């Protein structure tokens, strides 16, 4: 079979979203995750307050949306998950694609654990089970965290049971396929998330001290704009929050029908994600202002303004202080669960879709082949007393080294080795209402790799020179560098495995368009 006669989809009939709205809801659901709620407010506060919105919006326009469009273009043009689609650009692309798939596998093994924490805390909120010492309850009573210099596989029932239930739920959804599973779940969960979170924000705005919290969040520190670390923080926040460069949006775009408005959808998804982050900042800092008011201190004197400590220590303290706290707690942790599940589904679909593409598995089969080992890894590593420590190390390395490295390699591959940046832009313009200018080639092919290379260089130097946290070197080597090495080795093995269907070959020419489904 020649390249020109070869089908551009690995399966005889590829699943599609029911329409543009279904895809958009799934894309927004993937982008809006736990990090929007617990990471953005703290990052903004620490990097200039209201002034941070300037580099944040610049990063959104110069890196976030352009990179999002790159993911859309590759997935939609070549009609496949990362291994299939990137191999169509060049033979080495399959390895890059499998590396992205393995990154998703690693992330969802621990991401599911955080969702399980939130689900358990929604129950704990009813009677404020954390008592007077929320931090000790979270670390010692609930997670039963072992010493940072030791590794323990002792199970924690209060984590393991909800974690297993989370896995059963999401695997059932992914096993139902794109339209009946992932899309339907996002149609239900995403609107529910927005409604619940709006209720939370409105309630928080009317708490005593809320205005002081908002002042702390939005008061601009213009001097911060001269600090390059602030700009890097803005680019990093956009990069991580949009779910770009590790296969998610590429995979989701591959299920779009041929005539789809890619750039218009990208703009809506990008600004919807950023709007939710700002909304989260308003809600979080209104609540923190109330906490500072009750303690008689300034907001700047509070601890734990971002990350898991914000959600599972600081917010329980706030819940205990406020009227109607249990209801507020149930709503808040339910929102975390919904935000987490919509993002988790997108991670699972990358791995499931890749297995379907290469080995011809049905969605249910792929869900089981992927899900059973993932559930075991998740329970053994993150449902135990060492779970929090292991999660901390794995999350740092897989994001700062794995995801950023994947993005750098993919952009350079598409821009230099594949020589297809112009072709991808032309594809975007053929199917989209908002046309992509020629400067897009520079933003994605030059600016993005440079910014990301600086981010990764700083992270690598820091990890090599100072290690990570208070963990011993063997712990960081095993779960930090080790998880990145595992992704590389597994990617090589999957690349060498034979294709069940016709092996994807290079696109014939830069102007090639997919032909599958044009009559749909």
C-alpha positions as a printed Julia matrix, in Angstrom:
520×3 Matrix{Float64}:
   0.0    0.0    0.0
   1.4    3.41  -0.9
   1.35   6.38   1.41
  -1.23   8.15  -0.7
  -3.6    5.21  -0.55
  -3.06   4.51   3.13
  -5.9    5.31   5.52
  -5.11   8.11   7.92
  -6.85   6.53  10.86
  -5.56   3.37  12.53
  -9.03   1.93  13.0
 -11.58   1.11  10.34
 -14.07   3.51  11.86
 -12.77   5.96  14.45
 -15.01   7.19  17.24
 -15.95  10.86  17.19
 -17.48  13.39  19.53
 -21.16  13.97  18.88
 -20.33  17.56  17.97
 -18.22  20.62  18.69
 -19.95  21.24  22.03
 -19.12  17.79  23.34
 -15.46  18.24  22.45
 -15.36  21.71  23.97
 -16.83  20.52  27.27
 -14.33  17.67  27.41
 -11.41  20.01  26.6
 -12.48  22.5   29.27
 -13.09  19.65  31.72
  -9.56  18.39  31.14
  -8.03  21.84  31.58
  -9.99  22.64  34.74
  -8.47  20.4   37.36
  -7.18  20.38  40.91
  -4.32  22.72  40.04
  -6.72  25.49  39.01
  -8.18  25.56  42.49
  -5.13  25.04  44.68
  -2.18  26.16  42.51
  -3.14  29.34  40.65
  -4.22  31.47  43.66
  -0.97  30.8   45.52
   1.23  31.29  42.44
  -0.48  34.6   41.64
  -0.22  35.84  45.22
   3.47  34.96  45.5
   4.36  36.53  42.12
   2.98  40.04  42.15
  -0.71  39.7   43.03
  -2.78  41.64  40.52
   0.36  42.46  38.52
   0.8   38.71  37.9
  -2.19  38.83  35.57
  -0.05  40.76  33.06
   2.57  38.03  32.44
  -0.17  35.43  32.9
  -2.23  36.83  30.01
   0.91  37.3   27.9
   1.8   33.65  28.51
  -1.72  32.58  27.61
  -1.59  34.41  24.27
   2.04  33.68  23.33
   2.43  30.11  24.55
  -0.79  28.62  25.91
  -3.21  29.05  23.02
  -0.55  28.62  20.26
   0.59  25.34  21.83
  -3.0   24.26  22.3
  -3.52  24.82  18.57
  -0.43  22.71  17.83
  -1.93  19.81  19.78
  -5.24  20.3   17.99
  -3.6   20.47  14.57
  -1.51  17.3   14.97
  -4.33  15.24  16.47
  -6.97  16.41  14.0
  -4.83  16.25  10.86
  -3.4   12.8   11.49
  -6.43  11.29  13.25
  -4.69   9.43  16.01
  -3.32   9.4   19.53
   0.29  10.61  20.06
   2.14   7.47  18.86
   0.11   7.26  15.65
  -0.11  10.98  14.89
   3.53  11.86  15.61
   4.78   8.87  13.63
   2.95  10.34  10.66
   5.28  13.33  10.94
   8.42  11.19  11.2
   9.41   7.69  12.31
  11.01   8.95  15.53
   7.69  10.54  16.43
   6.27   7.26  17.68
   8.74   7.18  20.57
   7.82  10.77  21.48
   4.16   9.79  21.36
   4.62   6.81  23.65
   6.63   8.99  26.04
   3.6   11.28  26.3
   1.37   8.26  26.86
   3.6    7.01  29.68
   3.61  10.47  31.29
  -0.18  10.31  31.4
   0.01   6.82  32.91
   2.3    8.01  35.71
   0.22  11.1   36.41
  -3.12   9.33  36.69
  -1.76   6.75  39.14
  -1.28   9.5   41.75
  -3.91  11.96  40.53
  -6.59   9.4   41.39
  -5.27   9.33  44.97
  -5.83  13.07  45.41
  -9.4   12.66  44.13
  -9.87   9.89  46.71
  -8.65  12.27  49.45
 -11.2   14.87  48.35
 -14.0   12.31  48.27
 -13.16  11.16  51.8
 -12.94  14.76  53.02
 -16.41  15.49  51.61
 -17.61  12.85  54.08
 -15.4   14.17  56.89
 -16.88  17.65  56.36
 -20.28  16.55  57.62
 -19.07  16.39  61.23
 -15.76  18.27  60.79
 -13.86  15.13  61.67
 -10.48  16.93  61.65
 -11.31  18.61  64.98
  -9.09  21.43  66.27
  -5.86  20.4   64.51
  -6.52  19.99  60.79
  -2.85  19.55  59.9
  -2.19  16.72  62.35
  -5.43  15.06  61.3
  -4.5   15.18  57.6
  -0.89  14.07  57.96
  -0.99  11.74  60.98
  -4.57  10.52  61.47
  -5.82  10.34  57.89
  -2.78   9.71  55.63
  -0.69   8.23  58.49
   2.41   9.57  56.73
   5.62   7.7   57.47
   9.03   9.33  57.84
  10.44  11.07  54.76
  13.59   8.94  54.92
  11.79   5.59  54.82
   9.52   3.68  52.47
   6.46   1.85  53.77
   3.79  -0.13  51.95
   1.4   -0.35  54.91
  -2.09   0.27  53.48
  -4.29   3.1   54.71
  -7.9    1.91  54.48
  -9.4    5.42  54.46
  -7.36   6.17  51.32
  -7.33   2.78  49.61
 -11.1    2.18  49.67
 -12.19   5.49  48.05
  -9.2    5.19  45.68
 -10.43   1.81  44.46
 -13.94   3.24  44.0
 -12.55   6.17  41.99
 -10.77   3.73  39.68
 -13.89   1.63  39.17
 -15.91   4.74  38.26
 -13.47   6.22  35.76
 -12.65   2.9   34.09
 -16.35   2.23  33.56
 -16.68   5.66  31.93
 -13.62   5.26  29.67
 -14.68   1.74  28.75
 -17.94   3.12  27.34
 -16.0    5.01  24.68
 -15.78   8.64  23.61
 -19.38   9.76  23.02
 -21.24   7.51  25.47
 -18.55   7.63  28.16
 -16.1   10.53  28.3
 -18.33  13.08  26.58
 -21.44  12.19  28.58
 -19.52  12.36  31.86
 -18.2   15.84  31.03
 -21.67  17.01  30.01
 -22.82  16.11  33.53
 -19.8   16.82  35.71
 -18.54  20.1   34.21
 -21.78  22.14  34.54
 -22.26  20.68  38.02
 -18.72  21.74  38.94
 -19.28  25.3   37.71
 -22.58  25.62  39.61
 -21.14  24.25  42.86
 -18.07  26.44  42.64
 -20.09  29.57  41.89
 -22.16  28.87  45.02
 -18.91  28.52  47.0
 -17.46  31.76  45.65
 -20.64  33.74  46.31
 -20.77  32.4   49.87
 -17.11  33.22  50.44
 -17.55  36.8   49.16
 -20.02  37.54  51.97
 -17.75  36.32  54.77
 -16.23  38.9   57.16
 -12.73  39.79  55.98
 -13.35  38.69  52.4
 -12.46  42.14  51.07
  -9.07  42.05  52.78
  -8.43  38.68  51.16
  -9.32  40.02  47.73
  -7.08  43.04  48.28
  -4.19  40.72  49.09
  -4.89  38.68  45.96
  -5.4   41.52  43.48
  -3.2   44.33  44.83
  -0.56  44.71  42.12
   3.12  44.6   43.02
   4.38  46.17  39.81
   8.03  45.73  40.78
   7.53  41.98  40.33
   7.24  42.45  36.56
  11.0   43.06  36.38
  11.69  39.66  37.97
  12.24  36.94  35.3
  11.14  34.26  37.78
   7.68  35.83  37.85
   7.41  35.54  34.08
   8.6   31.93  34.18
   6.01  31.22  36.89
   3.3   32.66  34.61
   4.41  30.56  31.63
   4.61  27.46  33.82
   1.11  28.02  35.21
  -0.41  28.39  31.73
   1.53  25.42  30.46
   0.42  23.05  33.21
  -3.16  24.26  33.57
  -4.13  23.9   29.89
  -3.2   20.17  29.71
  -0.92  20.77  26.72
   2.13  18.95  25.36
   1.63  15.51  26.85
  -0.99  14.02  24.59
  -4.33  15.02  26.1
  -5.51  17.72  23.71
  -3.85  15.95  20.77
  -5.86  12.83  21.56
  -9.11  14.7   22.13
  -8.72  16.55  18.8
  -8.25  13.25  16.97
 -11.88  12.35  17.75
 -13.25  15.52  16.16
 -15.11  15.29  12.89
 -13.14  16.52   9.86
 -14.97  19.84   9.56
 -14.34  21.31  13.0
 -13.52  24.83  14.13
 -10.19  24.19  15.83
  -8.87  27.67  16.6
 -12.24  28.99  17.75
 -12.55  26.06  20.13
  -8.98  26.61  21.34
  -9.67  30.26  22.17
 -12.85  29.38  24.08
 -11.15  26.54  25.98
  -8.11  28.66  26.84
 -10.05  31.65  28.14
 -12.59  29.43  29.92
  -9.76  27.74  31.8
  -8.18  31.08  32.76
 -11.54  32.51  33.81
 -12.08  29.56  36.13
  -8.6   30.05  37.62
  -9.34  33.69  38.39
 -12.72  32.67  39.84
 -10.91  30.13  42.01
  -8.53  32.86  43.18
 -11.47  35.06  44.17
 -13.11  32.27  46.13
  -9.93  31.02  47.8
  -8.69  34.44  48.9
 -12.11  35.53  50.11
 -12.03  32.5   52.39
  -8.43  33.18  53.42
  -9.39  36.77  54.25
 -12.09  35.41  56.54
  -9.56  33.1   58.18
  -7.15  36.01  58.77
 -10.02  38.08  60.18
 -10.96  35.36  62.66
  -7.33  34.93  63.76
  -6.69  38.67  63.96
  -3.72  38.56  61.57
  -2.94  39.77  58.05
  -3.45  37.5   55.04
   0.3   37.63  54.41
   0.88  35.96  57.78
  -1.14  32.88  56.89
   0.6   29.64  55.93
  -0.38  27.06  53.32
  -1.7   29.29  50.53
  -1.35  26.69  47.77
  -1.12  22.98  47.08
  -2.6   20.08  49.06
  -2.04  21.95  52.35
  -4.42  24.68  51.14
  -7.15  22.19  50.33
  -6.76  19.65  53.12
  -5.44  21.75  56.01
  -6.21  25.44  55.51
  -9.73  24.99  54.12
 -10.82  22.56  56.86
  -9.69  25.21  59.36
 -11.81  27.8   57.53
 -14.77  25.4   57.43
 -14.59  24.97  61.21
 -14.68  28.75  61.71
 -17.59  29.69  59.47
 -21.37  29.43  59.94
 -22.74  26.48  57.96
 -19.23  25.1   57.64
 -20.19  21.46  57.01
 -22.28  22.4   53.95
 -19.45  24.61  52.66
 -17.03  21.71  53.16
 -19.2   19.21  51.3
 -19.57  21.63  48.38
 -15.85  22.46  48.3
 -14.56  18.88  48.36
 -17.25  17.71  45.95
 -16.02  20.44  43.59
 -12.49  19.07  43.93
 -13.75  15.57  43.1
 -15.59  16.77  39.99
 -12.64  18.87  38.8
 -10.32  15.93  39.37
 -12.49  13.34  37.63
 -12.91  15.38  34.42
  -9.12  15.78  34.23
  -8.48  12.15  35.14
 -10.73  10.98  32.3
  -8.63  12.89  29.79
  -5.44  11.28  31.08
  -6.98   7.82  30.88
  -8.24   8.4   27.34
  -4.71   9.12  26.08
  -3.48   5.71  27.26
  -6.64   3.86  26.29
  -6.72   5.47  22.85
  -3.05   4.65  22.19
  -3.64   0.98  23.04
  -6.66   0.94  20.74
  -4.69   2.56  17.92
  -1.67   0.24  18.04
  -3.13  -3.07  19.16
  -6.7   -2.84  17.89
  -8.32  -3.24  21.32
 -11.94  -2.26  21.89
 -12.48   0.57  24.42
 -13.59  -1.81  27.17
 -10.6   -4.1   26.62
  -8.17  -1.18  26.55
  -9.69   0.18  29.76
  -9.08  -3.11  31.54
  -5.57  -3.67  30.15
  -4.63  -0.15  31.21
  -6.74   0.11  34.35
  -5.91  -3.04  36.29
  -2.13  -2.45  36.5
  -2.7    1.28  37.01
  -5.06   0.58  39.93
  -2.54  -1.8   41.49
   0.3    0.74  41.17
  -1.95   3.48  42.51
  -3.0    1.45  45.56
   0.5    0.13  46.34
   2.34   3.45  45.99
  -0.26   6.06  46.93
  -2.75   4.21  49.11
  -0.12   3.52  51.76
   1.64   5.41  54.55
   4.38   6.57  52.16
   1.79   7.78  49.66
   2.06  11.53  50.3
   5.87  11.52  50.15
   5.99   9.42  46.99
   3.3   11.56  45.35
   5.24  14.73  46.14
   8.44  13.48  44.48
   6.81  11.83  41.46
   4.61  14.85  40.75
   7.57  17.26  40.77
   9.76  15.22  38.45
   7.12  14.01  36.0
   5.88  17.58  35.5
   9.1   19.59  35.6
  11.22  17.06  33.7
   8.84  14.69  31.91
   6.1   17.02  30.68
   8.39  19.96  29.91
  10.9   17.67  28.17
   8.1   16.13  26.11
   6.95  19.58  25.01
  10.44  20.68  23.97
  11.09  17.53  21.94
   7.68  17.57  20.27
   7.9   21.2   19.17
  11.43  20.81  17.85
  10.43  17.6   16.09
   7.48  19.24  14.36
   9.34  22.47  13.58
  12.76  21.17  12.55
  12.89  17.45  11.85
   9.39  17.12  10.46
   9.44  20.5    8.74
   5.68  20.61   9.05
   4.88  23.71  11.07
   3.59  25.59   8.03
   1.52  22.58   6.95
  -0.05  22.33  10.39
  -0.88  26.05  10.32
  -2.44  25.66   6.89
  -4.52  22.77   8.2
  -5.75  24.9   11.1
  -6.72  27.69   8.72
  -8.57  25.33   6.35
 -10.95  24.13   9.04
 -11.16  27.11  11.42
 -13.03  30.41  11.53
 -10.19  32.29  13.27
  -7.12  32.22  11.01
  -3.67  31.54  12.46
  -1.04  34.12  11.41
   2.42  33.17  10.18
   3.97  34.3   13.48
   2.44  31.14  15.0
   5.32  29.18  13.45
   7.79  31.28  15.47
   5.79  31.21  18.71
   5.45  27.43  18.72
   8.66  26.43  16.94
  11.06  28.89  18.63
   9.61  30.8   21.6
   7.92  27.83  23.28
  11.02  25.56  23.2
  13.24  28.37  24.49
  10.96  29.23  27.43
  10.44  25.57  28.28
  14.16  24.82  28.0
  14.89  27.55  30.55
  12.24  26.11  32.88
  13.62  22.57  32.61
  17.27  23.67  32.92
  16.5   25.51  36.16
  14.63  22.49  37.52
  17.41  20.03  36.61
  20.15  22.21  38.11
  18.11  22.61  41.28
  17.39  18.89  41.62
  21.03  17.91  40.98
  22.57  20.51  43.26
  20.08  20.49  46.13
  18.04  17.35  45.72
  14.32  17.62  46.35
  12.78  18.63  49.65
  14.02  16.76  52.7
  13.96  13.38  51.02
  17.13  11.25  50.98
  18.94  10.92  47.65
  17.89   7.29  47.19
  14.22   8.27  47.52
  14.54  11.04  44.93
  16.55   8.77  42.63
  13.97   5.98  42.87
  10.72   7.91  42.54
  11.94  11.1   40.86
  14.52  10.28  38.24
  13.3    6.69  38.29
   9.79   7.5   37.09
  11.22   9.57  34.2
  13.58   6.72  33.26
  10.68   4.26  33.45
   8.72   6.38  30.96
  11.68   6.32  28.55
  12.2    2.53  28.81
   8.48   1.74  28.45
   8.28   4.09  25.45
  11.09   2.19  23.72
   9.36  -1.14  24.34
   5.99   0.07  23.04
   7.68   1.6   19.99
   9.35  -1.72  19.16
   6.1   -3.68  19.54
   4.47  -4.59  16.2
   1.36  -2.74  15.02
  -1.87  -4.71  14.92
  -3.16  -2.5   12.09
  -1.3   -1.02   9.13
   1.76   0.77  10.49
   1.32   4.56  10.14
   3.6    5.98   7.47
   4.76   9.51   6.83
   2.3   11.95   5.35
   2.82  12.24   1.6
   3.08  15.98   1.44
   2.65  19.05   3.54
  -0.73  19.78   2.08
  -2.19  16.36   2.85
  -5.61  16.38   4.44
  -7.31  13.44   6.08
 -10.05  11.92   3.99
 -11.77   9.74   6.53
 -15.28  10.8    7.38
 -15.58  13.8    5.06
 -19.16  12.83   4.37
 -20.11  12.83   8.04
